[in-house]
Amino acid sequence: MCGIAGLIHRGKVSGVGSEMTAMLQALKHRGPDSTGYAVYGSGSPGDYVMRLKLAEQEDMGRGHGIHAIIDQRKDAVDAILAEHHVDVKSRRHSTDYALRYVIAHAGDTEDMARHIEEVDGVEILSLGNSLEMIKDLGDAATVSSAYELDDFRGTHAIGHTRMATESDVDIRSAHPYWAFPYNDVSVVHNGQLTNYWLMRREMERKGHRFMSDCDSELLAVYTAHNLSNGETLEQSLQRSIEEIDGVFTYLVATRDELGMAKDTMAAKPLVLFESDDLIALASEEVAIRAVIPQEIDTVDPYDEETRVWKA
């Protein structure tokens, strides 16, 4: 079933970490297996924030030896960063198996990232100037507490609560998805893409990489491919209605935009609230009311509808 949510503030910074937690916790019944966030802060010019995992949560039950393995993987990542002459401005553990780096790098960032992901068991969750992606097992309250998301301030965010149906319950299969190595693009999705494998092979022939077998990742790669070839987000969303088959509703975030698209049947729900300074979307109105407690008017976007808002 799954639940998706997004919000964007126009012209101001807000506590989007805590706001998204409230929205996703209200959607817990739609997906209790994992929760994911893509949050967008102001960042520092020229700096990248890299979020990566060194193990799956379930690995932590394997005994003390897993901590030694994680240390080895961390050392390997640090060695690669040094090899690529990366200036590591900060590094901290979010959990025992997740790290957050702030780095400056003037070289080939894609080559550096691919080198890091050659380390067995290491996966980059996001690498961007303003994007930070956090996803883990458990509900929103659990993940937010572990990753201290209540303190995160920014302009916009998207999030996802997952009910596993066809893939494993692990961080790799959790949403949102980042479009490696494109900067600051993330996607959450509710639905099923029936031409996933056909389009995935097409994207792979064009040099794109996939980290999972989840059809939602295709939407991130597809969007990033279109943006990198000069399309606007609005154009990419409209193109997806024509080229992607299935039943879907999805949200896309970039550095300064939030967009949505619904397929021709519009079978997957989405509720929208829009004011002069705030836009909020979710699978159910209860999530929007978690951050806007006063009486509000909401609308349900139509079939084949696409919308884009700027921060």
N, C-alpha and C positions, 0 to 999 in steps of 0.2 A: 504494500500500500504506500508507505513512505510519506513524508511531509516535507515541503519546501517553504522557505521564507526568505524575504529580502526587505531591506529598507535603505533609503538614501535621504540624507539631509541636504537641502539646498543652501549652500553658502555658509555652512557652519560645521563645527566639529562637535560631536556628542559622544556619549558613552555607548557606542554601538556594540561593544562586547557584552555588556549587561543587558542591553535591549534585545540583542539577538538571542541571548540565553533565555530570557522571558518568553520570547516567541516560540523558540524550539521546545521549551519545557511544556508549553501549552499544546504542542503537537506530539508529545511523547507517545500517546496512544496509537499514533500512525506508524511508529517505528522505534521500538525499544532497544534494538541491537547495537546501534552506533549513532554518534552525533558528530557532525562536522560543521566547521565555520570557515568562511573566507572573509577576513576583515581587512579594511583598507584604512591605513593611517597616513599621516603626512610624510613620514620618512625624512631622511636627510639627503639633500642633493648629492648624487654620485654614489650613495651607499645602497647595498643590497641587503635585504633580510632573507636569510636562508633557514627554512624549517626542514628538518630531516628526522627520520626515525632510524634507529640502530637495531631494533628488534620489534617483534609483535608483542602485544600485552600478554598473550598466552605463553610466550617464551619465558616469562619471568617466574613461572612455576617449575622450571626445570632444575632448580637448585642453584647453589652458589656459583657454579661454573659459568652460568650465563653472564654474570657480571664481568668476569675476565674476558669473555668473548666481546662484550660491548666495549670494554676498554680498548681491546685490540682494534675494533672497528673505528672507534673515535681517533685513536692514534693514526690509523691509516688515512682517515679524512684529513687530519691536521697535516700529515706529510704531503698529501696532494695539494692542499692549499698553499703550503710553502713552496712546493715545486712550481706552482703557477704564479708565484709572486703575489699572492693575495694578502692584503692587509687586513688581518682579523682584529676588528675594533672591540668586539665583545663575543663571548661564548658562554652560554649557560644551559644547564639541564632544565627542561620543563618537567620531565618525568625521568625515571631511571633509563628509559629507552628513547627519549626524544630530546633533540638539541635545537637551540635557536642561536644562529650566528648573525652578527652584523659585520659585513665585509665591504671593502673597497677593492675593485678589480678593474684594471684598464685593459686587460687582455681579452682573449676569446672566452667569454663566459660559458658559451655552449660546450666548448671542448673541456673546460674545467668541470662542468656539471656532469658530463658523460663519464669523465674519468672517475669522479666520486662514486657514481652509480655502478662502476665496475667492481667496487668492493662488495663482496658477498654479504647480503643482509642489510645493506644500506639503501635507503630510498629517499630522494629529495621530495618533500611534500609541496614545497613552493620555493621560488627564488624570484624576488621582485623588489622594486623600489618602494611600493606602498602596500602590496599584498602580503598577508601572512595567513597561511592555511593551517588550521588545527583540526585534527579529527582523531577519534579514539572510540573505544567501546564504552557503552554506558549511555545514560540519558544526559541531557544538556547540563543539568545541575552538577553531575559528576565530572563531566569533561571541563566545564567552566572552572570548577574549583581546582582541579588538577593543574590547569594551564593558566590560572589567574586571569581569566578573561574579563572579569568584572572591572579590571583596571584599564582595559584597552579603550582608547578614545580614537575616533576617526570619523569619516564622512559617510561610509556606507558598508554594508555587509550582506552576505547571503549565507544561508545555512540549510541543513538537511538532517532529518531523522530517518533512520533506515530500518526497514524490515527486510531481512535477508530472505530472498526467495530462490535465487538461482546460483548465487555465489557464496563464498565463505564469509563467516563473521570474523573479520579481521580489519586492520587499519587499511591495508591495500585496497580492499573492496568498499571502503567507506567513501562517501561523498563529502565535500565537493571534489571536483577534479581540476587540476591545473594543466595547462597546455604547455608542456615542456618543449622547447626552452623559451617560449614567448612570454614576455614580461607582463605580469599583472592581469592575466586572463583566468577566470574561474567560472565554473558552471555547476548548478544543481538541477536535478531533473526528476520528474515523476512520470513514469510511463514505460513503454517498451518500443525499441527501434527495430523494425522487422528487416531492414536492409543493412543492419549493423556490419556484418562481415564483409559484404560487398564494398561498402564505403570505407571500412577500416583498411582493407587491402589497397584501395585506391590511395588513401592517405599515406600508407606505408611505402607505396611505390614512389611517392613524392618526398620521402625521406623523414616522415614523422615517426615518432616512437610512442608506443603504448606500454603502460605499466600494469594493466589489468585486463581482464576479459569482460569488464562491465560496459554495457552499451552507452552509459552516460558519459564515459570518457571521450567517446567519439565526438560529442557535441563541443567539448572544450577544444579538441584538436581541430575540428572543422572550423570553429569560430576563429581560432588563432590563425589558421591558414588563410582564411578570407581577409582578416585584418592585415596580415603581413603582405597581402597582395593588393592593398590599397582600398579595400572596401570599407565602408562605414559599418558600425555595429548594426544600424538599422537595415542596411542592405544585406548583411549577413543573415540576420534574423529572417528577413523576407525570403531570401534564397532557400533557407532551411525548410520552409513550409513546402516548397516545390520539390526539393531534392531528397529529403529524409522521409522515409515511410514509417508509419507506426502510429501509436497513440502516445502523445507526449505534451507535457507542459514543462517549460524550462526557463530558468533565470540565468542571465550572464552578467558578470561584473567585469569591468576594466578599471583602469586607474581612476577614472573620473566619471564613469557611466554605469547605469544599471538598466538592463533590458529584459524583456520577457517575450515569449512566443508560445502560441497554442496551435496544435495541428488542426486539420480540416474537420475532425469530428468533435474536438473540444470535450473529450470524455473525462480528462483529468482536471480536477477542480483547481480554481485559482480565484481568490478574492482580492480586490484592489481598493486601497484608500489613498486619496491624493488631496493634499492641501498645498498652500503656497510654499511651505518650507519643509514638508515631509511627505514621502511616498512610502507606503508599506504594502507588501504583498505576501500572501500565504495560502496554503492549501485550504485553511479554514479561517473564518472570521475570528474565532476565539484567540488565535495567535496575534492578530492585530490589536484586539482589545486588551491583550496583556501589556501593551506599551502605550495604548491610547484609551484610558479608562472612561473618558467622557463619551456621551452619545455621538455617534458618527454615522455617516452614510458611506456604504461600500457598493462596489459594482463587480459584476462577473465579466471579465473580458470575453469577447465573442470568439467563435472559431476563426482560425487563420489570422488572428489579431497579433500584431507586434507593437511594442512600445519601447521607447528609450527615454531615460531621464538623466540629466547631468547633475553632478554634485555642485 
